[in-house]
Amino acid sequence: MKYEQRDIVEINFLFPDGTSKPHPALIVSNNELQMDEGFIYLSMISSKAYHSQYNFELEDEMLTIPMVKKSYVKCQLLVGNVERDVIRKISRVKQPYFDRIVEKIKESIF
């Protein structure tokens, strides 16, 4: 397994209109699921703050490597992909902040 939960990776994100564009995304699925199913769940990251009620703002101290732009985890935008669709690893979210992001995802979706 090349990528793990909490990794921020670049992936071609498929949009509802059928287009795709490389975007950073946070791997939210656990490592066991990835190993068993070969499938990862990700939440898109964007520099746009649209729909702020669903955003989790990332700050430099939350990450192992700071993002180039101001970035927001889009907690309402989850996708499933396979590892081969990942272009590259960008950074990693530190555990206490990841736990907060998961809570925001739960609030946003459930």
NULO-134820 format. One line per 8 residues: number of its first residue (from 1); their letters; for each residue z, x, y negated of N, C-alpha, C, O, CB. Coordinates in steps of 0.1 Angstrom, whole numbers, plus 2048, in hexadecimal, padded with zeros to 3 digits. Glycine has a CB too. Layout:
N
NUM	a	Z/X/Y/Z/X/Y/Z/X/Y/Z/X/Y/Z/X/Y; ...;
//
This chain:
110
1	mkyeqrdi	800/809/80C/800/800/800/800/809/7F4/809/811/7F2/80C/7F6/800; 7F6/807/7EC/7F4/810/7E0/7FB/80B/7D4/800/813/7CC/7E5/811/7DD; 7FC/7FE/7D2/803/7F8/7C7/80F/7EF/7CB/80F/7EA/7D6/7F9/7EF/7BF; 819/7EF/7C2/825/7E8/7C6/829/7DE/7BB/824/7DE/7B0/830/7F2/7C8; 833/7D5/7BF/839/7CC/7B6/83E/7D4/7AA/843/7DE/7AB/844/7C4/7BC; 83C/7CE/79E/83F/7D4/791/835/7DD/78B/836/7E1/77F/84C/7DB/792; 82B/7E1/793/820/7E9/78D/817/7E1/784/815/7D5/786/817/7EF/799; 813/7E7/779/809/7E1/770/7FC/7E8/773/7FB/7F4/773/80D/7E3/760;
9	veinflfp	7F2/7E0/777/7E6/7E5/77B/7DB/7DF/773/7DD/7D5/76C/7E3/7E2/78A; 7CF/7E5/773/7C3/7DF/76D/7BB/7D8/778/7B9/7DE/783/7BB/7EA/765; 7B7/7CC/775/7B0/7C4/77F/7A6/7BB/778/7A8/7B7/76C/7B9/7BC/788; 79A/7B8/77E/791/7AF/778/797/7A1/77A/798/79C/785/783/7B0/77F; 79A/79B/76E/7A1/78E/76E/796/783/76D/78E/783/764/7AB/78D/762; 796/77A/776/78C/76F/776/792/763/76E/79D/75F/770/789/76A/785; 789/75F/764/78D/754/75B/787/747/760/77E/747/768/788/758/74D; 78D/73C/75B/788/72F/75F/779/72C/75D/773/724/765/790/724/758;
17	dgtskphp	773/733/754/765/731/751/75C/739/75A/750/739/759/762/734/743; 762/740/764/75B/748/76E/758/756/76A/753/75E/772/74E/741/770; 75C/75A/75D/75A/768/759/766/770/75D/770/76B/760/758/769/749; 764/77D/75D/76F/786/760/76F/792/757/765/795/751/76F/78B/76F; 77B/797/754/77C/7A2/74B/788/7AB/750/793/7A5/754/77E/79D/73C; 787/7B8/74F/793/7C0/753/79F/7BD/74A/79E/7BD/73D/78F/7CF/753; 7AA/7BB/750/7B7/7B9/749/7C2/7C0/750/7C1/7C1/75C/7BA/7A9/747; 7CC/7C4/749/7D8/7C8/750/7DF/7BC/756/7DE/7B1/750/7E2/7D0/746;
25	alivsnne	7E6/7BE/761/7ED/7B3/767/7FA/7B9/76E/7F9/7C5/773/7E4/7AC/771; 804/7B1/76F/810/7B5/775/811/7B0/784/80F/7A4/786/81D/7B1/76E; 813/7B9/78D/814/7B4/79B/822/7AE/79D/82C/7B5/79B/812/7C0/7A5; 822/7A1/7A0/82F/79A/7A2/833/797/7B0/83E/795/7B3/82E/78D/79A; 829/798/7B9/82C/795/7C7/834/7A1/7CD/832/7AD/7C9/81F/793/7CF; 83C/79E/7D7/844/7A9/7DD/83C/7B1/7E7/831/7AD/7EC/850/7A3/7E5; 840/7BD/7E9/839/7C7/7F2/837/7C2/800/82D/7C5/806/840/7D4/7F2; 841/7BB/805/83F/7B6/813/834/7AC/814/82C/7AD/81E/84D/7AF/817;
33	lqmdegfi	832/7A3/80B/827/79A/80B/81A/7A2/80A/810/79F/812/828/790/7FF; 819/7AC/802/80D/7B4/801/80A/7BB/80E/7FE/7BB/812/80F/7BE/7F5; 814/7C0/815/811/7C7/821/80D/7BD/82C/804/7C0/834/81D/7CE/826; 814/7B1/82D/811/7A7/837/804/7A0/835/7FC/79E/83F/81C/79D/838; 801/79C/829/7F5/794/826/7E9/79C/820/7DE/797/820/7F9/789/81D; 7EC/7A8/81A/7E1/7AF/813/7DD/7A8/806/7D2/7AA/802/7D5/7B0/81C; 7E7/7A1/801/7E4/798/7F5/7EF/79B/7EB/7FA/79D/7EE/7E4/789/7F9; 7EB/79C/7DE/7F4/79E/7D3/7F3/793/7C9/7E8/78E/7C6/7F2/7AC/7CC;
41	ylsmissk	7FE/78F/7C3/7FF/785/7B8/802/78D/7AB/80A/796/7AB/809/77A/7BA; 7FA/78A/7A1/7FB/791/794/7FC/787/788/7F7/77C/789/7EF/79A/792; 803/78B/77E/803/784/771/7FC/78C/767/7FE/797/765/812/781/76D; 7F2/785/760/7EA/78C/756/7F2/791/74B/7FC/78B/747/7DF/783/751; 7EE/79C/745/7F4/7A2/739/7E9/7A2/72E/7DE/7A6/731/7FA/7B0/73B; 7ED/79E/722/7E3/79E/717/7E9/7A3/70A/7F5/7A3/709/7DE/790/715; 7E1/7A7/701/7E5/7AB/6F4/7E6/79F/6EB/7EB/7A0/6DF/7DC/7B6/6EE; 7E1/794/6EF/7E1/788/6E7/7EE/780/6EA/7F2/77E/6F6/7D4/77F/6EA;
49	ayhsqynf	7F4/77B/6DF/801/774/6E1/7FF/764/6E1/808/75D/6DF/80A/777/6D5; 7F3/760/6E5/7F1/751/6E6/7FB/74B/6F0/7FF/752/6FA/7E3/74E/6EB; 7FF/73F/6EE/808/737/6F6/815/73F/6F8/819/742/703/802/734/704; 81B/742/6EC/827/74B/6EC/832/745/6F5/83B/74D/6F9/82C/74C/6DE; 833/738/6F8/83E/733/700/83D/738/70E/847/737/716/83D/724/700; 831/73E/712/830/743/720/82F/752/721/82E/758/72B/823/73D/726; 830/759/715/82F/767/715/83C/76E/717/847/769/714/829/76B/707; 83B/77A/71D/846/783/71D/841/790/717/838/797/71C/84B/786/72C;
57	eledemlt	847/793/70B/842/79F/704/847/7AC/70B/853/7AD/70E/847/79E/6F5; 83E/7B5/70D/841/7C2/713/844/7CC/708/83D/7CD/6FE/836/7C7/71C; 84F/7D3/709/853/7DE/700/853/7EB/707/855/7EC/713/861/7DB/6F9; 851/7F6/700/84F/803/706/85A/807/70F/858/80D/71A/84E/80E/6FB; 867/804/70C/872/808/714/873/800/722/87A/804/72B/87F/806/70D; 86B/7F6/723/86B/7EE/72F/861/7F4/73A/862/7F0/745/866/7E0/72C; 859/7FE/736/84F/803/73E/850/812/741/856/819/739/841/800/738; 84A/816/74C/84A/825/74F/840/82C/746/842/838/742/847/827/75D;
65	ipmvkksy	835/825/742/82B/82B/739/828/81F/72F/824/815/733/81E/830/741; 82A/822/722/827/817/718/819/812/719/810/81A/71C/82B/81C/70A; 817/806/715/80A/800/714/803/805/707/80A/809/6FE/80A/7F0/714; 7F6/806/707/7EF/80A/6FB/7F0/801/6F0/7F2/805/6E4/7E0/80D/6FF; 7EF/7F4/6F3/7F0/7E9/6E9/7FD/7E1/6EB/803/7E1/6F6/7E4/7E0/6E9; 801/7DA/6E1/80C/7D0/6E3/808/7C6/6EE/7FC/7C1/6ED/80F/7C8/6D5; 810/7C4/6F7/80C/7BC/703/816/7B1/707/822/7B3/704/80A/7C6/70F; 810/7A7/70D/818/79B/711/815/798/720/809/797/723/816/78F/708;
73	vkcqllvg	81F/796/728/81C/790/735/81A/782/733/822/77B/72D/828/793/73F; 80F/77D/738/80B/76E/737/811/768/744/80B/767/74E/7FC/76C/736; 81E/763/742/825/75E/74E/820/751/754/823/74E/75F/833/75B/749; 816/74B/74E/810/73F/753/803/742/75A/7FD/739/760/80E/734/748; 7FE/74E/759/7F1/752/75F/7F3/75B/76B/7F4/768/76A/7E9/759/755; 7F4/755/777/7F5/75D/783/7E9/75C/78C/7E2/751/78C/802/758/78C; 7E5/767/792/7D9/767/79B/7DD/76E/7A8/7E7/776/7A8/7CD/76E/794; 7D5/76C/7B2/7D7/773/7BE/7CA/77C/7C0/7BF/777/7BE/7D9/76A/7CA;
81	nverdvir	7CC/788/7C4/7C1/791/7C7/7C5/79A/7D3/7D0/799/7D8/7BE/79A/7BA; 7BC/7A3/7D6/7BE/7AD/7E1/7BE/7BA/7DA/7B9/7BC/7CF/7B3/7AC/7EC; 7C5/7C4/7E0/7C7/7D1/7DB/7BA/7D8/7D7/7B9/7DF/7CD/7CE/7DA/7E5; 7AF/7D5/7DE/7A2/7DC/7DB/79D/7D8/7CE/794/7DE/7C8/798/7D9/7E6; 7A1/7CC/7C8/79D/7C7/7BB/7A4/7CF/7AF/79F/7CD/7A4/79F/7B9/7BA; 7AE/7D6/7B2/7B5/7DE/7A8/7AD/7EA/7A4/7A8/7F1/7AC/7C3/7E2/7AC; 7AB/7EB/797/7A3/7F6/791/7AC/803/790/7A8/80E/794/79E/7F3/783; 7B8/801/78B/7C1/80D/789/7CF/808/785/7D1/7FD/781/7BB/817/77F;
89	kisrvkqp	7D9/811/787/7E6/80F/783/7E8/814/775/7E3/81E/771/7F1/815/78D; 7EF/80C/76D/7F1/80F/75F/7FF/813/75C/802/81D/755/7ED/803/756; 809/80C/761/817/80E/75F/81F/807/769/81A/803/773/81B/809/750; 82C/806/766/836/7FF/76F/841/7F9/767/846/800/75E/83B/809/77B; 845/7ED/76A/850/7E6/763/85D/7EA/769/85E/7EA/776/84E/7D7/763; 867/7EE/761/874/7F1/767/87B/7E5/76C/879/7DA/767/87D/7F8/75C; 883/7E6/776/889/7DB/77E/890/7D0/775/88D/7C5/777/892/7E0/788; 899/7D4/76C/8A0/7C9/765/896/7C0/75D/899/7B4/75B/8AB/7CF/75C;
97	yfdrivek	88C/7C6/758/882/7BF/750/879/7B7/759/875/7AC/755/87A/7C9/747; 876/7BC/764/86E/7B4/76E/875/7A8/772/86F/79D/773/86B/7BD/77A; 882/7A9/774/88A/79D/778/889/792/76D/889/786/770/899/7A1/77A; 889/796/760/888/78D/755/87A/787/755/879/77B/752/88B/794/748; 870/78E/758/862/789/758/861/77F/763/85B/774/761/858/795/75A; 867/781/76F/866/778/77A/86D/76A/775/868/760/778/86D/77D/786; 878/76B/76F/87F/75F/76A/876/758/760/875/74B/760/88C/763/763; 86F/75F/757/866/759/74D/85A/752/755/856/747/751/861/763/743;
105	ikesif	855/758/75F/84A/752/767/84F/745/76D/848/73B/76D/846/75C/772; 85B/745/773/861/739/779/862/72E/76E/85F/722/771/86F/73C/77F; 867/731/762/869/728/758/85B/722/754/85A/716/751/870/72E/74C; 851/72B/753/844/727/74E/83C/71E/758/835/715/754/83C/733/74C; 83E/720/765/836/719/76F/83E/70E/776/838/703/778/832/723/77A; 84B/710/778/852/706/780/85A/6FD/777/861/6F4/77C/85B/70C/78B;
//
